[in-house]
């Protein structure tokens, strides 16, 4: 493996989302961790609470996809 390939792999690992990463949640207007976002989505989806900001949230969907790709 060449040095360039190793550096490319290292960059990919750094770009992955972890559960501790934070972001600004637009619907809730505050900073959340990815873990909290996932938990809130699961709760809203499980109980079908359509009034929740997390139910059908496009930003949360993007977070879930990005986290799943990195896992």
GROMACS elastic network, one bead per residue, 0.5 to 0.9 nm:
[ bonds ]
;  ai    aj funct       b0    kb
    1     4     6  0.83133   500
    1     5     6  0.63535   500
    1     6     6  0.69865   500
    2     5     6  0.52739   500
    2     6     6  0.64300   500
    2     7     6  0.87747   500
    3     6     6  0.51121   500
    3     7     6  0.61907   500
    3     8     6  0.85962   500
    4     7     6  0.51268   500
    4     8     6  0.61534   500
    4     9     6  0.87200   500
    5     8     6  0.50409   500
    5     9     6  0.62865   500
    5    10     6  0.86385   500
    6     9     6  0.51551   500
    6    10     6  0.61697   500
    6    11     6  0.86764   500
    7    10     6  0.50019   500
    7    11     6  0.61815   500
    7    12     6  0.86522   500
    8    11     6  0.51824   500
    8    12     6  0.63119   500
    8    13     6  0.88032   500
    9    12     6  0.51058   500
    9    13     6  0.63303   500
    9    14     6  0.87724   500
   10    13     6  0.52012   500
   10    14     6  0.63713   500
   10    15     6  0.88580   500
   11    14     6  0.51225   500
   11    15     6  0.63375   500
   12    15     6  0.52091   500
   12    16     6  0.66980   500
   12    70     6  0.88024   500
   13    16     6  0.54815   500
   13    17     6  0.89003   500
   13    70     6  0.79522   500
   14    17     6  0.81832   500
   15    70     6  0.82668   500
   16    66     6  0.76702   500
   16    67     6  0.70854   500
   16    69     6  0.80443   500
   16    70     6  0.50115   500
   16    71     6  0.79405   500
   17    20     6  0.81941   500
   17    21     6  0.63985   500
   17    34     6  0.79598   500
   17    63     6  0.84256   500
   17    66     6  0.68297   500
   17    67     6  0.53466   500
   17    68     6  0.87542   500
   17    69     6  0.88639   500
   17    70     6  0.64022   500
   17    71     6  0.84283   500
   18    21     6  0.54596   500
   18    33     6  0.89524   500
   18    34     6  0.71401   500
   18    35     6  0.82137   500
   18    67     6  0.69825   500
   18    70     6  0.82791   500
   18    71     6  0.87242   500
   19    22     6  0.83178   500
   19    33     6  0.65541   500
   19    36     6  0.82088   500
   19    38     6  0.88205   500
   19    67     6  0.81509   500
   20    33     6  0.56204   500
   20    34     6  0.63053   500
   20    35     6  0.65822   500
   21    32     6  0.83502   500
   21    33     6  0.54458   500
   21    34     6  0.58637   500
   21    35     6  0.81579   500
   22    31     6  0.64527   500
   22    32     6  0.54388   500
   22    34     6  0.61988   500
   22    35     6  0.89383   500
   23    30     6  0.84367   500
   23    31     6  0.55143   500
   23    32     6  0.57101   500
   23    33     6  0.64014   500
   23    34     6  0.74614   500
   24    28     6  0.86064   500
   24    29     6  0.70078   500
   24    30     6  0.56631   500
   24    32     6  0.63357   500
   24    33     6  0.87728   500
   25    28     6  0.55743   500
   25    29     6  0.55258   500
   25    30     6  0.55206   500
   25    31     6  0.58432   500
   25    32     6  0.64358   500
   25    37     6  0.85825   500
   25    59     6  0.75391   500
   25    60     6  0.82675   500
   26    30     6  0.71221   500
   26    31     6  0.87956   500
   26    59     6  0.78903   500
   27    30     6  0.83785   500
   27    53     6  0.59822   500
   27    54     6  0.78900   500
   27    57     6  0.79051   500
   27    59     6  0.86015   500
   28    31     6  0.84715   500
   28    53     6  0.66246   500
   28    54     6  0.84807   500
   32    35     6  0.81104   500
   32    36     6  0.62685   500
   32    37     6  0.66605   500
   33    36     6  0.52543   500
   33    37     6  0.63570   500
   33    38     6  0.87256   500
   34    37     6  0.50298   500
   34    38     6  0.61736   500
   34    39     6  0.86036   500
   34    60     6  0.86756   500
   34    63     6  0.71053   500
   34    64     6  0.82306   500
   34    67     6  0.82330   500
   35    38     6  0.51898   500
   35    39     6  0.61685   500
   35    40     6  0.86074   500
   36    39     6  0.50562   500
   36    40     6  0.60298   500
   36    41     6  0.84746   500
   37    40     6  0.52293   500
   37    41     6  0.61242   500
   37    42     6  0.85984   500
   37    54     6  0.77287   500
   37    60     6  0.65930   500
   37    63     6  0.81639   500
   37    64     6  0.86017   500
   38    41     6  0.51423   500
   38    42     6  0.61179   500
   38    43     6  0.85898   500
   38    60     6  0.75885   500
   38    63     6  0.83576   500
   38    64     6  0.70711   500
   39    42     6  0.51554   500
   39    43     6  0.61625   500
   39    44     6  0.86073   500
   40    43     6  0.51270   500
   40    44     6  0.60886   500
   40    45     6  0.84593   500
   40    52     6  0.87796   500
   40    54     6  0.63535   500
   40    55     6  0.86686   500
   41    44     6  0.51259   500
   41    45     6  0.59406   500
   41    46     6  0.83682   500
   41    52     6  0.87956   500
   41    53     6  0.88203   500
   41    54     6  0.52067   500
   41    55     6  0.63211   500
   41    56     6  0.83708   500
   41    57     6  0.83447   500
   41    60     6  0.75469   500
   41    61     6  0.89989   500
   42    45     6  0.51225   500
   42    46     6  0.58714   500
   42    47     6  0.84880   500
   42    54     6  0.87502   500
   42    55     6  0.89068   500
   43    46     6  0.51564   500
   43    47     6  0.61337   500
   43    48     6  0.81522   500
   43    49     6  0.82819   500
   43    54     6  0.88488   500
   44    47     6  0.54453   500
   44    48     6  0.56052   500
   44    49     6  0.51322   500
   44    50     6  0.73028   500
   44    51     6  0.87018   500
   44    52     6  0.63733   500
   44    53     6  0.85758   500
   44    54     6  0.64424   500
   44    55     6  0.57232   500
   45    49     6  0.68450   500
   45    50     6  0.83404   500
   45    54     6  0.83601   500
   45    55     6  0.63762   500
   45    56     6  0.85726   500
   46    49     6  0.80578   500
   47    50     6  0.87989   500
   48    51     6  0.88203   500
   48    52     6  0.88877   500
   48    55     6  0.78960   500
   49    52     6  0.57185   500
   49    54     6  0.89830   500
   49    55     6  0.70440   500
   50    53     6  0.80044   500
   50    54     6  0.85029   500
   50    55     6  0.58307   500
   50    56     6  0.83671   500
   51    54     6  0.85092   500
   51    55     6  0.73775   500
   52    55     6  0.55354   500
   52    56     6  0.89653   500
   53    56     6  0.79441   500
   53    57     6  0.67949   500
   54    57     6  0.51807   500
   54    58     6  0.88531   500
   54    60     6  0.70460   500
   55    60     6  0.88925   500
   56    59     6  0.89755   500
   56    60     6  0.79587   500
   56    61     6  0.75826   500
   57    60     6  0.52096   500
   57    61     6  0.61772   500
   57    62     6  0.87689   500
   58    62     6  0.62760   500
   58    63     6  0.86795   500
   59    62     6  0.51141   500
   59    63     6  0.62968   500
   59    64     6  0.87332   500
   60    64     6  0.61618   500
   60    65     6  0.86222   500
   61    64     6  0.51139   500
   61    65     6  0.62360   500
   61    66     6  0.86082   500
   62    65     6  0.51840   500
   62    66     6  0.61206   500
   62    67     6  0.85422   500
   63    66     6  0.51511   500
   63    67     6  0.60426   500
   63    68     6  0.84982   500
   64    67     6  0.51541   500
   64    68     6  0.60514   500
   64    69     6  0.86053   500
   65    68     6  0.50979   500
   65    69     6  0.61782   500
   65    70     6  0.87268   500
   66    69     6  0.52153   500
   66    70     6  0.64154   500
   66    71     6  0.88794   500
   67    70     6  0.52426   500
   67    71     6  0.63613   500
   68    71     6  0.52530   500
